[in-house]
Each structure stands twice: as structure tokens, then as C-alpha cells.
Amino acid sequence: MDNTSQQPAPVTTAPQPLQAAPVAVAPVAAPVATAPVVAPVVAAPAAVAAVEPPENEKLKQLKDAILAANVPQMVLIAISYALDLRSSDIHIEPLQNRVRLRYRIDGVLRHVVEYPTNLHPAIVSRIKIMSNLKIDEQRIPQDGRADVTTKEGKQMDLRVSTLPTVNGEKIVMRIQDKSREIPDLSSLGITGTSLKNLNAALAAPNGIIINTGPTGSGKTTTLYSCLSKLNKTEVNILTIEDPVEIQLDGLNQSQVHHDINYSFAMGMRAALRQDPNIIMVGEIRDKETADTAIEASLTGHLVFSTLHTNSAVESLTRLINMGIAPYLLTSSLELIIAQRLVRQVCQKCKKESAVTPEMLEMIKKAMSELKAEGEIEPELLKGMKFYEAVGCDECNHIGYKGRIGLYEVLRMNNEIRNLLSANGTMIQIQEAALKNGMVTLEQAGIVKALQGKTTLEEVYRVARKSE
Ligand SMILES: [Zn+2]
């Protein structure tokens, strides 16, 4: 698209013509002014069928709306198209002389379309109205939310944030599926010894289970899958979250409120007075929260939480650096899960790819250090076939479809506890963990690549090479 320059500007910046959108509005009964509910269902003509795949039709409609400077349509189609492509975020970014629309799909940003700068103020106003933000405030960041309904009738939560940039306001809309089903642990990609160790920890009456990894590595989903497995009438599960992302029936979920000093640590202390069996605290950010988690574990509770570290072993260093005495860790910590998400290569169009000798050498070295047994089918190790992404209609020409987790699960045992107490180095602890059946993120990724589920490119995008 290069229709940047001489676009006429027949757009009304006033928000009035919103109602004129010739698009089906969600069948919402309540006439009262709640958050505006938009049905990004495009009145697609029935004739879309055979010629082009529907996503291309949607893109064409989006481009038509841009050419016609039909702002309400542009916003609705942009959201609808993002939902079709299973995007997690919509980025609308004013650049120097055009505005760019991108979607994050399976963790990676994809260019969608560009539109002329003169349309941007009206687009921003339209989105601000949808999400109850102040239209006339353009100098400070704002955040709000809106509900949207997909054409399948699913309720989605749209978190909208604006940021003033030198070229105008940038908008990011984060799409969350509130009715998302919680997958079971094996379908997340956790298998073999890692799954066995996790299940053993989940069966323990008390102890701390930590899930670590960068933002967007799927920690929340894994924790919900664990809690969902433990969610029975006989146990009281309390969660302290920031924010509550998915509501699970049977859990008591509480959201922290930093403005009024309702912190994780405060939530943990309150949870302990609520006769809990299992507590999940969103994140251990400080010593106070860590101390309370340890106290909860030592008084007979199973505690789940997250950290932001690169590997399972690094979590131990982080907690010690927070000021936690090693003897407290050895008596409370049960299991650490480090995780990443990789995109799954499209099974319909993937093709076998050649691997450089250096790469093959590296892979062989990593796999030779794999001590856990039964992690991979022996015949897959003999031939060593890898795949690359191509792109077809099935995967919207991306080559990937959906994501799967790589898991590094460290189960505490006496050898690791002794090393921690004796101030052992992280290398020593890593070696002991490997001997005890820990599979590193790199090894877990290579296994998934050999099984044809992902590509080496994806694995090394998220996992470190071993030294
Ligand atoms: Zn494909």
C-alpha cells in the first residue's frame, strides 16, 4: 500500500457518524450505557466462498474502507480481521508520513496495512469512544477496555492503551478471550520426565512451585492448567493476581490494586487467614512476598507463583539475591518450571530443511547431555530430520499455526538441596538437575523440532544455545 499522499480527507473527525456503521451490532439487551459492545462482524456477502480465502477478502474490505475513508468500518474490520487471524494484539502506529497497522500472531508481529495520516485522528477518536477514553486528551497515555463479540458469538475483552508519540497517538489493543478453555498439561507440550515431575509436585501437600520465563511465555496458562487439575470441592484455592486473566469456576480469585496498596504480599497474608489449601500469587517481586510464600509453604500449603528469570536454576540465584536464606529455599521449594512458547510449524505445508554441519554438531552436543530417558523416539535421533516453514492457505501464508510450550522442569532433590546449603555454584546445581532428569529448554526445543512440531529457527529464537 502506498496510498499515502494525495488522499482527500472526507472524514469527519467528529464522532457522531459512528451509528451509521452498516454493521451488525451485537444483540445486547441492556440499553444502559455500559462499555460499548461492538460486533466486529462484517456483513460479508454470501458470495465470498470459492475464489479467495476469507482472510484475503477481509483484507480487501479493510483496504476498501481505507480508500473510502470509512472510519467506523476500518476499525470494525481491523478488529474482526485480527480475531480471524487469532491475533493477541493490534498495533496502530503513526509513523512520519503514514500509519501502520500490525497484528501480533503467535507471538510475532505481522504487517497488515498502512493508511494515510489524515485518517488517524478519527480512528483514534473512534477507538477511544469504544473503550471509554477521553477523546480530547492526547498528551498523556490512557488505558481502557471494551467488549467485542466474535462472529461465533464469543465474548472477547479488548484492553486498549494509547501512548502519545511524536507522530501522534499510538494505540495497542490487547485481545483476551475470556471464555478460553484451560488446556490440560500434556496438551501444553509438557511431556515425559518433566510431566512426571510436575505431577509429583502437584500431588505434594505443601511446597512452592515456581513458573519462570519472560512476559508472554505462557506462564499464566500453565499455572491455570495446574490449578484446574487441583480444583476439587475438597480444597480451597485462593489466587492473588494482577490482573485476573481467566476466571475459573471454583477458585477464589482476587486482583491486587497497587494504587490503594493492595499488593501481592498483602494479598498473601490475607489469603492465609482464609483457610486455604492452595494459594497462587501472581508474581514474587520482592522479599516480602517471597517470605510470605515460604511461610505459607512451611505451614502446610501448596503455593504457586512466577518469577522473571531465564532458566530454572537462575530462579534459585534470584531468590537468594532477594535476600532469602538458602536453608529456607531447601525446606520450601518443590519444583521450578522455566518455559517458552514456540510457534508450531504448519503441518500442511512444512518442508524438510537442510541443517549446516555446525548446527548439527551443536544439536548433537545438546542432545548428548540429555540424561532424562524416553524423551524422544530413538528412530528420530538416528535420521535427524528437521523442517522449515513455508506458508499455505491453511496457515494464512505464515507457515506457522498455533504455539506449543518448551519446558525445563527442575525438581528439588537431596543433592540439589545439599548444593544449595553448601553455597554450590549454579553450574554444579545445573549438572545435578540434569542428572536428576531435567530437560533444558534447548533440548526440549530440539525434541519438538525432531518430532516435526516446530522448526530449529523457532527453537533458537526463544532458547539459548548451550555453551
Ligand atoms: Zn501452511
Residues whose N, C-alpha, C, O or C-beta is under 5 A from the ligand:
A	BS01	ZN	C346 K348 C349 G391 C392 E394 C395 G399
